[in-house]
Each structure stands twice: as structure tokens, then as C-alpha cells.
């Protein structure tokens, strides 16, 4: 596969409303192909380009002039946050919809601040995707609506997702390190604190998030997109 795959836009029929030109940015080829097929079956949207890495996207946008960029938050070359900021700064008329598996509340807030108009989870259905696209194209913000499947509390989270926004930056660093499987001694060295301080911080995190073990902390961090 070439670094950037682009498609020639179809000439719109005079009887049809102008199609919104869409660029897809995602590291998973099968997902991009599925999304392309889905949008091709709907009136009003035309996929004009695809990219895998964030470094390809700005040049692609300049070449194909899309109306919408649909991007995953986690790309093969890192987070798309900086990319979203750059798109918003250089192409202010291009609207951005983040379509991601990352469920973290702070991630949704961060992409909104960076300039994305929509934040949608990949677990959504076809109708919600289309609703989100039409919403952002019309200039309205969109965020995934809750469903029983999404709001169901797992046994090892006990409502912890609602407390992520209250964590300090130091707590987030410890949580990320725990998710990576780093031992207390390594975390202490990287933060410049004692091993005992790390143990206390993990205990505070378990109490704050109402989780019963270090393993539960790690699962939570991975699930909420706080660590890869």
C-alpha cells in the first residue's frame, strides 16, 4: 500500500445536493475500507482520500480539499491531538470528526479543545455515525450518546470513569506507569520519589477510583485510553 491512498471524487449529479468530501485517517486498512464502502452507499458523502500516518494528512488535505476529516485518536505514529490542532489552524473550514475506540472523558475534552467538532466511539452503529457526520458538517458539535452497553459499570471499575477528570497529573503518570507494568522501584526512579511514596500513590488511586487491586488499575488505564 502506498503511504497515501486517494480517490477521485465522483462528479455530482445536477439533481443531487453537493456531496461532502471526506478524508479517512486510520491505521487499520480493513476499517478504512469498511468505512469507505459504508459512506459510498449513502447520499451526501464521498471519500476522496485516505491516510495512515499523521505526517501524510496535511499534504493530502491540501491536495484533495475535503470538507471533513474522520480520524482515529491513536495513529501508528502517535496521538492525533497535534494533528487535529494543525488541521484546525491551517484548514479552518475543514471539520474534524474523531472516530475512536478510546472511551476516556478527558480525551473527548482534549480533542474538542484541539479543534475537533465531533467525538464518536467505534462501537457506534451506522445510524449514529451518519448522524454525527451530518451534525458536524452542519457546524454542530457531536459526542457519542450513552447507551446501556456503554454506561454499564464493570465489576472492577465501580464508576471509576467518572473520576478520571479529577486525577492530578502526577496520579496520571503513576497510572500510566502501572498500565505499562513498571515495578514500583522503576516508577519511583522516573518520578524522583521514594518507593514508599509510589506505594502510597497507588493506594490513593485505588481508593479514588474505587478499584481493588493494582491489576484493576492497569486494566482501567488501558480501557480509558490513559496508556497504550
RONULUM-755470 format. One line per field, with one value per residue: residue in one letter; x, y, z of N, C-alpha, C in turn; chain; residue number from 1. Coordinates in nm, 2 decimals, padded with zeros to 4 digits. Atoms other than C-alpha are relative to their C-alpha. Example, Ala and Ser with C-alpha at 12.3 -4.5 7.8 and 13.67 -1.06 7.14 Angstrom:
! RONULUM-755470
residu (A,S)
neast (00.09,-00.09)
nnorth (-00.12,-00.11)
nup (00.00,00.00)
caeast (01.23,01.37)
canorth (-00.45,-00.11)
caup (00.78,00.71)
ceast (00.09,-00.08)
cnorth (00.12,00.11)
cup (00.00,00.08)
chaine (A,A)
num (1,2)
This chain:
! RONULUM-755470
residu (X,X,X,X,X,X,X,X,X,X,X,X,X,X,X,X,X,X,X,X,X,X,X,X,X,X,X,X,X,X,X,X,X,X,X,X,X,X,X,X,X,X,X,X,X,X,X,X,X,X,X,X,X,X,X,X,X,X,X,X,X,X,X,X,X,X,X,X,X,X,X,X,X,X,X,X,X,X,X,X,X,X,X,X,X,X,X,X,X,X,X,X,X,X,X,X,X,X,X,X,X,X,X,X,X,X,X,X,X,X,X,X,X,X,X,X,X,X,X,X,X,X,X,X,X,X,X,X,X,X,X,X,X,X,X,X,X,X,X,X,X,X,X,X,X,X,X,X,X,X,X,X,X,X,X,X,X,X,X,X,X,X,X,X,X,X,X,X,X,X,X,X,X,X,X,X,X,X,X,X,X,X,X,X,X,X,X,X,X,X,X,X,X,X,X,X,X,X,X,X,X,X,X,X,X,X,X,X,X,X,X,X,X,X,X,X,X,X,X,X,X,X,X,X,X,X,X,X)
neast (00.08,-00.07,00.02,00.13,00.09,00.10,00.10,00.06,00.14,00.10,00.06,00.13,00.11,00.07,00.13,-00.03,-00.07,-00.15,-00.05,-00.11,-00.12,-00.05,-00.13,-00.01,-00.13,00.01,-00.11,00.05,00.05,00.14,00.09,00.02,00.08,00.14,00.07,00.02,00.11,00.12,00.03,00.04,00.14,00.09,00.00,-00.05,-00.14,-00.09,-00.14,-00.09,-00.14,-00.03,-00.14,-00.03,-00.08,00.03,-00.08,00.05,00.13,00.01,-00.02,00.12,00.11,-00.02,00.02,00.13,00.09,00.12,00.08,00.00,-00.11,00.03,-00.13,-00.02,-00.08,-00.13,-00.05,-00.12,-00.11,00.03,00.13,00.05,00.03,-00.08,00.05,00.13,-00.03,-00.06,00.11,00.09,-00.07,-00.03,00.12,00.11,00.13,00.01,00.05,-00.07,00.07,-00.09,00.07,-00.11,00.03,-00.03,00.12,-00.04,00.07,-00.09,-00.04,00.11,-00.02,-00.12,00.02,00.09,-00.08,-00.09,00.06,00.09,00.14,00.08,-00.07,00.09,-00.06,00.01,00.10,00.12,00.06,00.00,00.08,-00.06,-00.11,00.05,00.05,-00.12,-00.06,00.09,-00.01,-00.12,00.01,00.09,-00.06,00.04,-00.08,00.06,-00.07,00.08,00.10,-00.02,00.09,00.00,-00.13,-00.11,00.01,00.00,-00.12,-00.06,-00.03,-00.13,-00.01,00.09,00.02,-00.13,-00.01,00.05,-00.09,-00.12,-00.03,-00.05,-00.14,-00.11,-00.10,-00.09,00.08,00.01,-00.13,-00.01,00.10,-00.06,-00.11,00.06,00.06,-00.11,-00.06,-00.12,00.00,00.00,-00.13,-00.02,00.09,-00.06,-00.12,00.04,00.07,-00.09,00.06,-00.03,00.09,00.11,00.09,00.07,00.10,00.11,00.08,00.08,00.11,00.09,00.07,00.10,00.11,00.07,00.08,00.08,-00.05,-00.04,-00.14,-00.08,00.04,00.12,-00.05,-00.06,00.11,00.08,-00.07,00.01,00.13,00.04,-00.09,-00.10,-00.13,00.01)
nnorth (-00.12,-00.13,-00.07,-00.07,00.04,-00.10,00.05,-00.11,-00.03,00.02,-00.12,00.01,-00.02,-00.12,00.01,00.04,-00.09,00.02,00.09,-00.04,00.07,00.06,00.07,00.10,00.02,00.11,00.10,00.13,-00.01,00.06,-00.09,-00.10,00.05,00.01,-00.13,-00.05,00.07,-00.05,-00.13,00.01,00.04,-00.11,-00.13,-00.11,00.01,00.06,00.01,-00.05,00.04,00.08,-00.01,00.09,-00.07,-00.15,-00.08,00.00,-00.05,-00.14,-00.01,00.06,-00.10,-00.10,00.05,00.04,-00.10,00.07,-00.08,00.07,00.10,00.10,00.05,00.07,-00.08,00.06,00.04,00.08,-00.08,-00.07,-00.06,-00.09,-00.13,-00.10,00.00,-00.07,-00.15,-00.06,-00.01,-00.11,-00.12,-00.02,00.02,-00.03,00.04,00.14,00.05,00.12,00.10,00.10,00.13,00.07,00.10,-00.06,-00.04,-00.09,-00.13,-00.11,00.00,-00.07,-00.14,-00.04,-00.02,-00.11,-00.12,-00.01,-00.05,00.10,-00.04,00.12,00.11,00.11,00.13,00.10,00.09,-00.05,00.07,-00.07,-00.11,-00.10,-00.06,-00.09,-00.11,-00.08,-00.07,-00.11,-00.11,-00.08,-00.07,-00.11,-00.09,00.03,00.10,00.13,00.09,00.13,00.00,00.12,00.11,00.09,00.08,-00.08,-00.05,00.11,-00.01,00.13,00.04,-00.05,-00.14,-00.06,-00.15,-00.07,-00.08,-00.13,-00.07,-00.02,-00.14,-00.06,00.04,-00.10,00.04,00.10,00.12,00.05,00.05,00.12,00.09,00.05,00.09,00.12,00.07,00.05,00.11,-00.04,00.02,-00.12,-00.06,-00.07,-00.12,-00.09,-00.06,-00.10,-00.12,-00.06,00.01,00.13,00.12,-00.01,-00.10,00.06,00.09,-00.09,-00.05,00.11,00.03,-00.11,00.02,00.11,-00.06,-00.10,00.06,00.11,00.12,00.09,00.06,-00.06,00.05,-00.07,-00.14,00.02,00.02,-00.13,-00.10,00.05,-00.02,-00.14,-00.07,-00.08,00.06,00.09)
nup (00.00,00.00,-00.12,00.01,00.10,00.03,00.10,00.08,-00.04,00.10,00.04,-00.05,00.09,-00.03,-00.08,-00.13,-00.08,00.01,-00.09,-00.09,00.03,-00.13,-00.01,-00.11,-00.06,-00.10,00.02,00.04,00.14,00.01,-00.05,00.10,00.12,-00.04,-00.01,00.14,00.06,-00.07,00.05,00.15,00.02,-00.05,00.07,-00.07,-00.05,00.09,-00.05,00.10,-00.04,-00.13,-00.05,-00.11,-00.09,-00.01,00.09,00.14,00.01,00.04,00.14,00.06,-00.01,00.10,00.14,00.04,-00.05,-00.06,-00.09,-00.13,-00.03,-00.11,-00.04,-00.13,-00.09,-00.01,00.14,-00.01,-00.03,-00.12,-00.02,00.11,-00.06,00.06,00.14,00.00,-00.02,00.12,00.11,-00.04,00.02,00.14,00.09,-00.10,00.06,00.00,-00.13,-00.04,-00.08,-00.06,-00.01,-00.07,-00.10,-00.13,-00.07,-00.11,00.00,00.02,00.14,00.07,-00.03,00.06,00.14,00.02,-00.01,00.11,00.12,00.06,-00.03,-00.04,-00.07,00.01,-00.03,00.11,-00.03,00.05,00.12,00.13,00.00,-00.09,00.08,00.10,-00.08,-00.04,00.11,00.04,-00.10,00.01,00.13,-00.02,-00.09,-00.13,-00.07,-00.02,-00.08,-00.01,-00.10,-00.09,00.02,-00.11,00.01,-00.04,-00.13,-00.10,-00.08,-00.02,-00.14,-00.05,00.02,-00.10,00.03,00.00,00.12,-00.04,-00.09,00.07,00.01,-00.13,-00.03,00.02,00.10,-00.06,00.00,00.13,00.03,-00.07,00.06,00.13,-00.03,-00.05,00.12,00.08,-00.07,-00.06,-00.15,-00.09,00.00,00.12,00.00,-00.09,00.06,00.11,-00.06,-00.10,-00.13,-00.06,00.04,-00.09,00.05,00.11,-00.06,-00.06,00.12,00.06,-00.09,00.02,00.13,-00.02,-00.08,00.08,00.11,-00.06,00.06,-00.11,00.02,00.10,00.13,00.04,00.04,00.13,00.10,00.01,00.08,00.14,00.05,00.01,00.09,-00.07,00.03,00.11)
caeast (00.00,00.13,00.17,-00.14,-00.43,-00.65,-00.97,-01.11,-01.43,-01.73,-01.89,-02.21,-02.54,-02.71,-03.02,-02.83,-02.71,-02.33,-02.15,-01.93,-01.58,-01.43,-01.07,-01.02,-00.73,-00.68,-00.40,-00.63,-00.68,-00.98,-01.15,-01.09,-01.22,-01.53,-01.60,-01.54,-01.79,-02.04,-02.02,-02.04,-02.38,-02.51,-02.61,-02.42,-02.07,-01.78,-01.44,-01.17,-00.86,-00.71,-00.40,-00.24,00.01,-00.04,00.25,00.07,-00.25,-00.18,-00.04,-00.34,-00.59,-00.42,-00.44,-00.79,-00.96,-01.20,-01.49,-01.45,-01.16,-01.25,-00.96,-00.87,-00.72,-00.44,-00.24,00.06,00.29,00.13,-00.16,-00.37,-00.41,-00.13,-00.26,-00.61,-00.46,-00.26,-00.56,-00.78,-00.51,-00.42,-00.76,-01.02,-01.31,-01.24,-01.44,-01.29,-01.47,-01.27,-01.39,-01.20,-01.20,-01.08,-01.35,-01.17,-01.37,-01.06,-00.97,-01.31,-01.24,-00.89,-00.99,-01.27,-01.02,-00.78,-01.04,-01.24,-01.61,-01.72,-01.61,-01.76,-01.68,-01.61,-01.87,-02.14,-02.39,-02.43,-02.71,-02.52,-02.22,-02.42,-02.60,-02.26,-02.13,-02.43,-02.41,-02.05,-02.10,-02.38,-02.14,-02.28,-02.07,-02.13,-02.03,-02.13,-02.45,-02.46,-02.62,-02.69,-02.38,-02.16,-02.28,-02.28,-02.04,-01.79,-01.70,-01.35,-01.44,-01.73,-01.79,-01.42,-01.46,-01.65,-01.35,-01.08,-01.11,-01.03,-00.69,-00.38,-00.10,00.12,-00.16,-00.20,00.17,00.16,-00.15,00.02,00.33,00.12,-00.06,00.28,00.37,00.65,00.75,00.73,01.11,01.12,00.82,00.99,01.32,01.14,00.94,01.23,01.04,01.07,00.93,00.71,00.57,00.48,00.30,00.10,00.01,-00.11,-00.32,-00.47,-00.55,-00.73,-00.93,-01.01,-01.12,-01.27,-01.06,-00.95,-00.60,-00.31,-00.41,-00.75,-00.57,-00.38,-00.70,-00.88,-00.60,-00.59,-00.96,-00.99,-00.71,-00.48,-00.20,-00.12)
canorth (00.00,00.35,00.59,00.79,00.65,00.90,00.85,01.07,01.24,01.14,01.42,01.51,01.49,01.82,01.69,01.60,01.81,01.86,01.58,01.63,01.53,01.30,01.20,00.89,00.87,00.54,00.28,-00.01,-00.07,-00.30,-00.04,00.23,00.01,-00.07,00.29,00.38,00.12,00.24,00.60,00.51,00.36,00.69,01.01,01.31,01.18,01.09,00.96,01.14,01.02,00.80,00.83,00.60,00.83,01.19,01.31,01.24,01.42,01.79,01.74,01.52,01.78,02.04,01.82,01.69,01.97,01.77,01.91,01.65,01.46,01.14,01.04,00.78,00.93,00.68,00.65,00.43,00.73,00.86,01.06,01.26,01.56,01.76,01.67,01.80,02.13,02.17,02.09,02.33,02.60,02.55,02.45,02.62,02.53,02.16,01.99,01.71,01.40,01.18,00.81,00.61,00.32,00.55,00.60,00.84,01.15,01.37,01.25,01.38,01.71,01.73,01.68,01.93,02.19,02.10,02.18,01.86,01.92,01.56,01.26,00.93,00.58,00.30,00.09,00.31,00.19,00.30,00.54,00.72,00.76,00.92,01.14,01.25,01.33,01.53,01.72,01.82,01.91,02.14,02.30,02.14,01.96,01.59,01.35,00.98,00.94,00.70,00.36,00.08,-00.11,00.19,00.30,-00.05,-00.04,-00.33,-00.51,-00.37,-00.01,00.08,00.42,00.50,00.65,00.94,01.03,01.04,01.42,01.47,01.30,01.51,01.50,01.30,01.05,01.01,00.95,00.68,00.52,00.51,00.35,00.09,00.01,-00.04,-00.30,-00.09,-00.20,00.05,00.09,00.19,00.43,00.59,00.64,00.81,01.04,01.11,00.99,00.70,00.35,00.41,00.72,00.52,00.26,00.54,00.69,00.36,00.31,00.66,00.58,00.26,00.45,00.74,00.51,00.25,-00.03,-00.33,-00.41,-00.29,-00.51,-00.34,00.00,-00.13,-00.26,00.07,00.28,00.07,00.08,00.45,00.53,00.67,00.43,00.22)
caup (00.00,-00.08,00.21,00.09,-00.10,-00.27,-00.47,-00.74,-00.64,-00.84,-01.04,-00.86,-01.05,-01.10,-00.93,-00.62,-00.33,-00.33,-00.16,00.14,00.06,00.33,00.42,00.63,00.87,01.05,01.09,01.01,00.64,00.68,00.89,00.63,00.35,00.55,00.62,00.26,00.15,00.41,00.30,-00.07,-00.01,00.14,-00.04,00.06,00.13,-00.09,00.03,-00.16,00.03,00.30,00.52,00.77,00.94,01.07,00.87,00.55,00.63,00.59,00.24,00.15,00.27,00.06,-00.25,-00.23,-00.03,00.18,00.38,00.66,00.82,01.01,01.22,01.49,01.80,01.82,01.49,01.42,01.46,01.78,01.91,01.66,01.90,01.75,01.40,01.49,01.61,01.29,01.06,01.26,01.23,00.86,00.72,00.95,00.71,00.73,01.01,01.21,01.35,01.58,01.54,01.80,02.04,02.32,02.58,02.82,02.91,02.92,02.56,02.44,02.61,02.47,02.11,02.14,02.26,01.98,01.72,01.65,01.63,01.69,01.91,01.83,01.96,01.71,01.89,01.74,01.48,01.12,01.20,01.48,01.25,00.98,01.24,01.37,01.03,00.93,01.25,01.22,00.85,00.96,01.21,01.52,01.78,01.84,02.11,02.14,02.31,02.61,02.57,02.81,02.68,02.73,03.06,03.22,03.51,03.52,03.84,03.85,03.77,04.01,03.84,03.82,03.47,03.63,03.84,03.57,03.53,03.90,03.89,03.92,03.66,03.90,03.95,03.58,03.54,03.80,03.64,03.30,03.45,03.63,03.30,03.13,03.40,03.55,03.91,04.20,04.20,03.84,03.88,04.18,03.99,03.69,03.92,04.16,04.47,04.71,04.65,04.96,04.80,04.49,04.71,04.88,04.54,04.41,04.72,04.68,04.32,04.42,04.68,04.45,04.16,04.39,04.24,04.45,04.30,04.10,03.82,03.82,03.80,03.49,03.32,03.39,03.25,02.93,02.89,02.94,02.69,02.95,02.84,02.53)
ceast (00.09,-00.03,-00.14,-00.08,-00.11,-00.10,-00.05,-00.14,-00.09,-00.06,-00.15,-00.11,-00.06,-00.12,00.03,00.07,00.15,00.04,00.11,00.11,00.07,00.14,-00.01,00.14,00.00,00.11,-00.05,-00.06,-00.14,-00.10,-00.03,-00.08,-00.14,-00.07,-00.02,-00.12,-00.13,-00.05,-00.04,-00.14,-00.10,00.01,00.06,00.14,00.08,00.14,00.10,00.15,00.01,00.14,00.01,00.07,-00.04,00.08,-00.04,-00.12,-00.01,00.02,-00.12,-00.12,00.02,-00.02,-00.14,-00.11,-00.13,-00.09,00.01,00.12,-00.05,00.13,-00.01,00.08,00.14,00.04,00.13,00.12,-00.03,-00.14,-00.04,-00.03,00.07,-00.05,-00.13,00.02,00.05,-00.11,-00.09,00.07,00.02,-00.12,-00.13,-00.14,-00.02,-00.04,00.06,-00.10,00.09,-00.09,00.10,-00.06,00.03,-00.12,00.02,-00.07,00.10,00.05,-00.10,00.02,00.12,-00.02,-00.09,00.08,00.10,-00.06,-00.10,-00.14,-00.08,00.09,-00.10,00.08,-00.02,-00.11,-00.14,-00.06,00.00,-00.08,00.06,00.12,-00.05,-00.06,00.12,00.06,-00.08,00.00,00.12,00.01,-00.08,00.06,-00.04,00.10,-00.07,00.09,-00.09,-00.10,00.01,-00.10,00.02,00.13,00.12,00.00,00.00,00.13,00.06,00.04,00.12,00.01,-00.08,-00.01,00.13,00.01,-00.05,00.10,00.14,00.04,00.05,00.14,00.10,00.09,00.09,-00.08,-00.01,00.13,00.02,-00.09,00.05,00.11,-00.05,-00.05,00.11,00.07,00.13,-00.01,00.01,00.14,00.03,-00.08,00.06,00.12,-00.04,-00.07,00.09,-00.06,00.04,-00.10,-00.12,-00.10,-00.08,-00.11,-00.12,-00.08,-00.09,-00.12,-00.10,-00.08,-00.11,-00.12,-00.08,-00.09,-00.08,00.03,00.07,00.14,00.08,-00.03,-00.13,00.03,00.05,-00.11,-00.08,00.08,00.00,-00.13,-00.04,00.09,00.10,00.14,-00.02,00.05)
cnorth (00.12,00.07,00.08,-00.06,00.10,-00.05,00.12,00.02,-00.02,00.14,00.00,00.03,00.13,00.00,-00.03,00.11,-00.03,-00.09,00.06,-00.09,-00.04,-00.06,-00.09,-00.01,-00.11,-00.10,-00.13,00.00,-00.06,00.09,00.11,-00.05,-00.02,00.13,00.06,-00.06,00.05,00.14,00.01,-00.04,00.11,00.12,00.10,00.00,-00.07,00.00,00.03,-00.03,-00.07,00.03,-00.10,00.08,00.15,00.08,00.01,00.09,00.14,00.02,-00.06,00.09,00.11,-00.04,-00.03,00.09,-00.06,00.10,-00.06,-00.09,-00.09,-00.07,-00.08,00.09,-00.05,-00.05,-00.07,00.09,00.09,00.06,00.10,00.14,00.11,00.02,00.08,00.15,00.06,00.01,00.12,00.14,00.03,00.00,00.02,-00.04,-00.15,-00.05,-00.13,-00.08,-00.10,-00.13,-00.09,-00.10,00.05,00.06,00.11,00.14,00.12,00.00,00.08,00.15,00.06,00.02,00.11,00.13,00.02,00.04,-00.10,00.04,-00.12,-00.11,-00.11,-00.13,-00.10,-00.11,00.05,-00.08,00.09,00.13,00.11,00.06,00.10,00.12,00.09,00.08,00.11,00.11,00.08,00.08,00.12,00.10,-00.02,-00.10,-00.13,-00.08,-00.13,00.00,-00.13,-00.11,-00.10,-00.08,00.09,00.05,-00.11,00.01,-00.14,-00.02,00.06,00.15,00.08,00.15,00.08,00.10,00.14,00.08,00.03,00.15,00.06,-00.04,00.11,-00.06,-00.11,-00.13,-00.07,-00.07,-00.14,-00.11,-00.05,-00.10,-00.13,-00.08,-00.06,-00.12,00.04,-00.03,00.13,00.06,00.08,00.13,00.11,00.07,00.11,00.12,00.07,00.00,-00.14,-00.11,00.01,00.10,-00.05,-00.09,00.08,00.06,-00.10,-00.03,00.11,-00.01,-00.10,00.05,00.10,-00.06,-00.12,-00.13,-00.08,-00.05,00.08,-00.04,00.07,00.14,-00.01,-00.02,00.13,00.10,-00.03,00.03,00.14,00.08,00.08,-00.06,-00.09,-00.14)
cup (00.00,00.12,00.00,-00.11,-00.02,-00.10,-00.07,00.03,-00.12,-00.04,00.04,-00.11,00.03,00.08,00.14,00.08,00.00,00.11,00.09,-00.02,00.13,-00.02,00.12,00.05,00.11,-00.04,-00.05,-00.14,-00.01,00.05,-00.10,-00.12,00.04,00.01,-00.13,-00.07,00.06,-00.05,-00.15,-00.02,00.05,-00.09,00.09,00.04,-00.11,00.05,-00.11,00.04,00.13,00.04,00.12,00.11,00.01,-00.09,-00.14,-00.02,-00.05,-00.15,-00.08,00.00,-00.10,-00.14,-00.03,00.06,00.05,00.08,00.14,00.01,00.11,00.04,00.13,00.09,00.02,-00.14,00.02,00.04,00.12,00.01,-00.11,00.06,-00.07,-00.15,-00.01,00.01,-00.13,-00.12,00.03,-00.03,-00.15,-00.09,00.09,-00.05,00.00,00.14,00.03,00.09,00.04,00.02,00.06,00.09,00.14,00.07,00.10,-00.02,-00.03,-00.15,-00.08,00.02,-00.07,-00.15,-00.04,00.01,-00.11,-00.13,-00.06,00.04,00.05,00.06,00.01,00.03,-00.11,00.03,-00.05,-00.11,-00.12,00.01,00.08,-00.08,-00.10,00.07,00.04,-00.11,-00.05,00.10,-00.01,-00.13,00.01,00.10,00.14,00.07,00.03,00.09,00.02,00.11,00.09,-00.04,00.12,00.00,00.04,00.14,00.11,00.08,00.02,00.14,00.05,-00.02,00.10,-00.02,-00.01,-00.12,00.03,00.08,-00.07,00.00,00.13,00.03,-00.03,-00.11,00.05,00.01,-00.14,-00.05,00.07,-00.06,-00.13,00.02,00.05,-00.12,-00.09,00.08,00.07,00.15,00.07,00.00,-00.12,-00.01,00.09,-00.06,-00.11,00.06,00.11,00.14,00.06,-00.04,00.09,-00.05,-00.12,00.05,00.05,-00.12,-00.06,00.09,-00.01,-00.13,00.01,00.08,-00.08,-00.11,00.04,-00.07,00.11,-00.02,-00.10,-00.14,-00.05,-00.05,-00.15,-00.10,-00.02,-00.09,-00.15,-00.06,-00.03,-00.09,00.06,-00.02,-00.12,00.05)
chaine (A,A,A,A,A,A,A,A,A,A,A,A,A,A,A,A,A,A,A,A,A,A,A,A,A,A,A,A,A,A,A,A,A,A,A,A,A,A,A,A,A,A,A,A,A,A,A,A,A,A,A,A,A,A,A,A,A,A,A,A,A,A,A,A,A,A,A,A,A,A,A,A,A,A,A,A,A,A,A,A,A,A,A,A,A,A,A,A,A,A,A,A,A,A,A,A,A,A,A,A,A,A,A,A,A,A,A,A,A,A,A,A,A,A,A,A,A,A,A,A,A,A,A,A,A,A,A,A,A,A,A,A,A,A,A,A,A,A,A,A,A,A,A,A,A,A,A,A,A,A,A,A,A,A,A,A,A,A,A,A,A,A,A,A,A,A,A,A,A,A,A,A,A,A,A,A,A,A,A,A,A,A,A,A,A,A,A,A,A,A,A,A,A,A,A,A,A,A,A,A,A,A,A,A,A,A,A,A,A,A,A,A,A,A,A,A,A,A,A,A,A,A,A,A,A,A,A,A)
num (1,2,3,4,5,6,7,8,9,10,11,12,13,14,15,16,17,18,19,20,21,22,23,24,25,26,27,28,29,30,31,32,33,34,35,36,37,38,39,40,41,42,43,44,45,46,47,48,49,50,51,52,53,54,55,56,57,58,59,60,61,62,63,64,65,66,67,68,69,70,71,72,73,74,75,76,77,78,79,80,81,82,83,84,85,86,87,88,89,90,91,92,93,94,95,96,97,98,99,100,101,102,103,104,105,106,107,108,109,110,111,112,113,114,115,116,117,118,119,120,121,122,123,124,125,126,127,128,129,130,131,132,133,134,135,136,137,138,139,140,141,142,143,144,145,146,147,148,149,150,151,152,153,154,155,156,157,158,159,160,161,162,163,164,165,166,167,168,169,170,171,172,173,174,175,176,177,178,179,180,181,182,183,184,185,186,187,188,189,190,191,192,193,194,195,196,197,198,199,200,201,202,203,204,205,206,207,208,209,210,211,212,213,214,215,216,217,218,219,220,221,222,223,224,225,226,227,228)
